[in-house]
Amino acid sequence: MAGGWARDGAVNEQIEASVNDELQRLKARAQPTGESLTHCAECDEPIPEARRAAIPGVKLCIDCMQERDSAYQMRSGINRRGSKDSQLK
């Protein structure tokens, strides 16, 4: 039930659009491709054979990948599609 000038279902459409945008952003992230390296690109430690077989195109050892993942910054999560009024309710 939308109020004011919005048509019925507008809120659900905004939510679905936000979810679809985030899914597209995640799918667009660069995935490892090509030949896996035998040694880490950052610390030059050997990458285990099991890791190279499990993740095609891997370039980092587990320790360097964990360090990079822990440095990831979360997005604010604000729905910029909605109006101020819809965010305040």
ABEGO torsion letter per residue (X at the ends): XBBEABBBGAAAAAAAAAAAAAAAAAAABBBBBEBBBABBAAAGBBBBAAAAAABBGBABBAAAAAAAAAABBBBAGBBAABBAAAAAX
